[in-house]
Amino acid sequence: MYSCRKITDDLVYVGVDDRRLPLFENIFPLDRGVTYNSYLLLDDKTVLMDCCDQTVAHQFLENVNFALGGRTLDYLLIHHMEPDHCGSIEEIFRRYPKMSIIANMKTFQMLDQFFSLALPEEQKLVVKDGEEFSFGKHSFKFLFAPMVHWPEVMFSYDTTNSILFSADAFGVFGCNNGNIFADEQNYKEKDFLDDARRYYANIVGKYGQQTQAALKKTSAYPIKMICPLHGPIWREDISFIIDKYDLWSRYVPEEQAVLILYNSVYGHTESIINYFAMELGSRGIRNIRIYDVSKTEVSYLIAEVFRASHIVLGATTYNNGLFPKMESLLTDMKNLNVQNRKLAIIENGTWAPQSAKLLKGILDGMKDISYIGESLTVKSSTVNREALENLADAVADDLLK
């Protein structure tokens, strides 16, 4: 059964909600599912913008067939070649073998790596950055956005309706559930914003500089609507999501907040962390979140790291090294280019505590990371309370200054 919805008189949403997929890219949990967005332009020529994952191809093909209303498909415009968006290309080509594909050179190279389409050369339309192409009433300008978050990525800008088709940029985890527009959803509430941040931080987060370049390039055009490949379409309050991407891609903390990330083998470190949090609360800190890294999946922790300005790490020494879950988190932070954060360290070890040294060994390789106070050492369940309170003073003073 088809499930389409008109965006404008001649632009139709033909994407699919996927609630069955447990892990995005086989790594990131999907509590609210994910959308694979695709758009069909019904101009003098028909243009399908991107496809869907092969796992939802049946639904997707029904949507496209219905939306075409008996017309043939003239063009497939590919913004991004990742398999969750190109997985059903072969099925589209089988149904519409005379369609031409519009893409850049790098996309065509990847197309040949994924598929054997036997596409005739005259059906390959290679476009360049800044080039325009007319489909009748609508003229599209192609804007390359390399490494947001693959090297072949490009946006397209409909100069007629001022619509930006933004590939994976401005994407959000979660199904739309019929409400394909952000203004139909509670986009300022915590669940939505957490999924938007988690998507950016884990999928695009490493490429802040490239995202800034893309934001600068698109700022030259009036944008009345953003159509991404995941999540809702933005037609109102567009500056909300653009401003978030600007903050995140400059690695500017979204909130002045304390984020405490810890591991605890037998509960002693957790007890110290609880005491430390109480001390922060008594000093007027109101925005505190605490996570046990053993219990919270790392992609959620990374999203929180992108949100908060001040981070406290409570880490045990384990097998003469870092606790594996803590090490995994720190490695992810480094790989995703986290920067511009204030950190305090609490280490624990019964006979040879060295987690502070090991943490700094990773953190020192990250840009614009600064430390608050002296690292605090816990021996099993014993801590110098005065030193702990001094560290709480230092964190509170730095946050409230």
C-alpha positions in Angstrom: 0.0 0.0 0.0 1.5 3.3 -1.0 2.0 6.1 1.5 2.9 9.4 -0.1 2.3 13.0 0.8 2.4 16.2 -1.2 5.0 18.8 -0.1 4.0 21.3 -2.8 1.7 21.1 -5.9 4.5 19.3 -7.8 6.7 17.9 -5.2 5.8 14.6 -3.4 7.3 12.9 -0.4 7.8 9.2 -1.3 10.1 8.2 1.6 9.6 5.4 4.0 9.6 5.0 7.8 11.6 2.1 9.1 10.7 0.9 12.6 12.2 -2.5 12.3 15.9 -1.6 12.0 17.5 -2.0 15.5 20.8 -0.3 14.7 21.6 2.4 12.2 24.8 1.6 10.3 24.7 -1.6 12.5 26.0 0.4 15.5 23.7 3.2 16.6 20.4 2.2 18.5 17.2 3.4 16.9 14.7 3.8 19.7 12.3 5.7 17.5 13.3 4.2 14.1 14.6 6.1 11.2 13.2 7.6 7.9 14.7 7.2 4.5 13.5 10.3 2.7 13.0 10.5 -1.0 11.3 13.2 -3.1 9.6 13.1 -6.5 9.4 16.3 -8.6 6.6 16.3 -11.2 7.7 19.0 -13.6 7.9 18.8 -17.4 10.3 16.1 -16.5 9.9 13.8 -13.6 12.8 13.7 -11.1 13.3 11.2 -8.3 15.7 12.5 -5.6 17.5 9.7 -4.0 16.2 6.2 -3.1 15.8 4.1 0.0 17.5 1.2 1.7 16.9 -2.1 0.0 15.1 -3.5 3.1 12.2 -1.1 2.5 12.3 -1.2 -1.3 8.9 -2.7 -1.8 7.1 0.1 0.1 9.4 2.7 -1.6 8.6 1.4 -5.2 4.9 1.4 -4.5 5.2 5.0 -3.4 7.1 6.1 -6.5 4.8 4.2 -8.8 1.7 5.8 -7.3 3.2 9.3 -7.2 4.2 9.1 -10.9 0.5 8.6 -11.7 1.2 6.7 -14.9 4.1 8.9 -16.0 7.5 7.5 -16.6 10.6 8.4 -14.6 12.9 10.7 -16.5 15.7 11.4 -14.0 17.2 10.0 -10.8 19.1 12.7 -9.0 21.6 11.2 -6.5 22.8 13.5 -3.7 24.5 10.8 -1.6 25.6 7.2 -2.4 25.5 5.6 1.0 23.5 2.3 0.8 20.7 3.5 3.0 19.9 5.9 0.2 21.1 4.0 -2.9 20.2 0.4 -1.9 17.1 0.3 -4.2 18.7 1.9 -7.3 18.9 -1.4 -9.1 15.2 -1.9 -8.6 14.4 1.6 -9.8 16.6 1.0 -12.9 14.8 -2.3 -13.7 11.4 -0.5 -13.6 12.6 2.6 -15.5 15.5 1.6 -17.7 15.3 4.7 -19.8 15.8 7.1 -16.9 19.0 9.2 -16.8 21.0 9.5 -13.6 22.2 13.0 -12.5 25.2 12.9 -10.2 28.7 14.2 -9.8 31.8 12.3 -11.0 32.6 10.8 -7.6 29.1 9.6 -7.2 29.3 7.8 -10.6 32.6 6.2 -9.5 30.9 4.9 -6.3 27.8 3.8 -8.3 30.0 1.4 -10.3 31.5 0.1 -7.1 28.1 -0.8 -5.6 26.2 -1.9 -8.8 26.5 -3.2 -12.3 23.7 -1.2 -13.9 24.9 -1.3 -17.5 23.8 2.3 -17.7 24.3 3.7 -21.3 26.7 6.7 -21.4 24.0 8.9 -22.8 22.0 8.3 -19.6 24.8 9.5 -17.3 24.6 13.2 -16.7 27.7 14.4 -14.8 27.2 17.7 -13.0 29.8 20.1 -11.6 29.7 22.3 -8.5 27.5 25.4 -9.1 26.1 24.0 -12.3 22.3 24.5 -13.0 19.9 22.2 -14.7 16.3 22.9 -15.7 13.5 20.4 -15.5 10.9 22.8 -16.9 9.4 25.2 -14.4 12.1 24.2 -11.9 15.8 24.9 -12.2 18.2 23.2 -9.8 21.7 24.5 -8.8 24.1 21.8 -7.6 26.2 22.6 -4.5 28.9 20.2 -3.6 29.3 19.4 0.1 32.2 17.0 0.3 32.6 15.1 3.6 29.2 16.0 4.9 29.7 13.2 5.5 31.0 11.3 2.4 33.3 12.8 -0.3 30.7 12.6 -3.1 27.9 14.4 -1.2 26.2 17.3 -2.9 23.1 19.4 -2.2 20.7 20.8 -4.8 18.9 24.1 -4.6 15.6 24.6 -6.3 15.8 28.2 -7.5 12.1 28.3 -8.3 10.8 27.4 -4.8 13.9 28.1 -2.7 14.1 24.5 -1.5 17.3 23.0 -0.4 17.7 19.3 -0.8 20.5 18.7 1.8 21.5 15.0 1.6 22.4 13.8 5.1 22.8 17.3 6.5 20.1 18.4 8.9 19.0 14.8 9.4 17.4 13.4 12.6 17.0 9.9 14.0 13.4 8.8 14.4 10.3 8.1 12.3 8.1 10.9 11.1 4.9 8.8 11.7 3.0 10.8 9.1 4.1 14.2 10.3 6.7 14.8 7.6 7.2 18.5 8.6 9.2 19.5 11.6 6.5 22.0 12.6 4.1 19.1 12.9 6.4 17.6 15.5 7.5 18.7 18.9 10.9 19.6 17.5 12.0 21.8 20.5 11.3 19.0 23.0 14.0 16.9 24.5 13.4 13.6 22.7 13.5 15.2 19.3 16.4 17.4 20.0 18.4 14.6 21.6 17.9 12.5 18.4 18.9 15.5 16.2 22.0 16.0 18.3 22.9 12.3 18.5 22.5 12.0 14.7 24.8 15.0 14.0 27.4 14.1 16.7 27.8 10.5 15.6 27.3 10.7 11.9 28.6 14.1 10.9 30.4 15.3 14.0 33.9 14.6 12.8 33.5 16.9 9.9 32.8 20.3 11.5 35.0 22.2 9.2 33.4 20.7 6.1 29.9 21.4 7.6 30.9 25.0 8.2 31.9 25.3 4.6 28.6 23.8 3.5 26.6 26.2 5.7 28.6 29.1 4.3 27.9 28.0 0.7 24.1 27.6 1.3 23.8 30.9 3.2 24.2 32.7 -0.1 20.7 31.5 -1.1 17.3 32.3 0.5 15.9 29.0 1.9 12.2 28.5 2.4 12.4 24.8 3.0 15.0 22.1 3.8 14.4 18.5 2.6 17.0 16.2 4.2 17.4 12.5 3.7 16.5 11.6 7.3 14.0 13.1 9.6 11.4 15.8 9.0 11.2 18.5 6.4 11.9 22.1 7.6 9.5 24.8 6.3 9.1 26.9 9.5 11.6 28.2 12.0 14.4 26.9 9.7 16.9 28.9 11.6 16.4 26.5 14.6 18.1 23.5 12.9 20.6 25.7 11.0 21.7 27.4 14.3 22.1 24.0 16.0 24.3 22.7 13.1 26.3 25.9 13.3 26.9 25.4 17.0 27.7 21.7 16.7 30.0 22.0 13.7 32.0 24.8 15.5 32.2 22.5 18.6 30.6 25.2 20.7 28.9 23.8 23.7 25.1 23.9 23.3 24.5 24.4 27.0 26.5 25.6 30.0 26.2 22.3 31.9 28.1 19.7 33.8 28.2 16.2 32.3 29.6 13.5 34.6 30.7 10.3 32.9 32.0 7.5 35.0 32.6 3.8 35.4 32.5 1.9 38.6 33.4 -1.8 39.0 32.1 -2.4 42.6 30.3 0.9 43.3 33.0 2.8 45.1 33.7 5.2 42.3 29.9 5.7 41.8 29.7 6.6 45.5 32.4 9.3 45.1 30.6 10.6 42.0 27.3 10.9 43.8 29.0 12.9 46.6 30.7 15.1 44.1 27.4 15.8 42.3 25.9 16.8 45.6 28.7 19.2 46.2 28.1 20.8 42.8 24.4 21.1 43.5 25.1 22.8 46.8 27.2 25.3 44.9 24.3 26.4 42.7 24.9 24.2 39.6 21.5 23.3 38.2 22.3 21.6 34.9 23.9 18.3 35.9 23.6 15.0 34.1 25.3 11.8 35.2 25.9 8.6 33.1 27.4 5.2 33.9 29.4 4.5 30.7 28.8 0.7 31.3 25.1 1.2 31.0 24.6 3.9 28.5 25.4 3.2 24.8 28.3 5.3 23.6 26.4 7.2 20.9 24.1 8.8 23.5 27.2 9.8 25.5 28.8 11.4 22.5 25.7 13.4 21.9 25.8 14.6 25.5 29.5 15.6 25.1 28.4 17.8 22.2 25.8 19.4 24.4 27.6 20.1 27.6 30.4 22.7 28.3 32.0 21.0 31.3 32.8 17.3 31.6 33.8 15.3 34.6 35.4 11.9 34.0 35.4 9.4 36.8 37.5 6.4 35.7 39.0 3.4 37.4 42.3 1.8 36.6 41.5 -1.6 35.1 44.1 -4.3 34.2 46.7 -1.6 34.4 44.8 0.4 31.8 41.6 2.3 31.3 38.2 0.6 31.9 37.3 -0.6 28.3 34.0 1.2 28.2 35.7 4.5 29.3 38.5 4.0 26.8 35.9 3.4 24.0 34.2 6.6 24.9 37.4 8.6 24.9 38.5 7.1 21.6 35.1 8.0 20.1 35.4 11.6 21.4 38.9 11.9 19.8 37.8 10.3 16.5 34.7 12.6 16.3 36.9 15.7 16.8 35.4 16.9 20.1 37.0 20.1 21.1 36.5 23.3 23.2 35.6 21.5 26.4 36.5 22.0 30.0 37.3 18.7 31.8 37.9 17.5 35.4 39.3 14.1 36.2 38.6 11.7 39.1 40.6 8.5 39.0 40.4 5.4 41.2 42.8 2.5 41.7 43.4 0.3 44.7 47.1 -0.2 44.3 48.4 1.6 41.2 45.9 4.3 40.0 46.9 5.7 36.7 43.6 6.3 34.8 44.2 10.1 35.0 47.5 9.8 33.2 45.9 7.5 30.6 42.9 9.8 30.1 45.1 12.7 29.5 47.1 10.7 27.1 44.0 10.6 24.9 42.6 14.0 25.8 45.8 15.9 25.1 45.5 14.9 21.5 42.2 16.7 21.2 41.9 20.4 20.2 41.2 23.1 22.8 40.7 20.8 25.8 41.5 22.4 29.1 41.6 21.0 32.6 39.9 22.3 35.7 41.7 21.9 39.0 44.0 19.0 39.8 43.1 15.4 39.0 41.6 13.8 42.1 42.8 10.3 43.1 40.6 7.9 44.9 42.1 4.8 46.6 39.4 2.1 46.6 36.7 3.9 48.5 38.9 6.5 50.3 39.2 10.1 49.1 40.5 13.3 50.5 37.2 15.1 51.0 38.9 18.5 51.1 40.5 17.9 47.8 37.2 16.7 46.4 35.4 19.8 47.6 38.2 21.9 46.1 37.6 20.3 42.8 33.9 20.9 43.1 34.7 24.6 43.9 36.9 24.8 40.8 34.2 23.3 38.5 31.4 25.4 39.9 33.5 28.6 39.8 34.5 28.0 36.1 30.9 27.2 35.1 29.4 30.2 36.9 32.0 32.8 36.1 
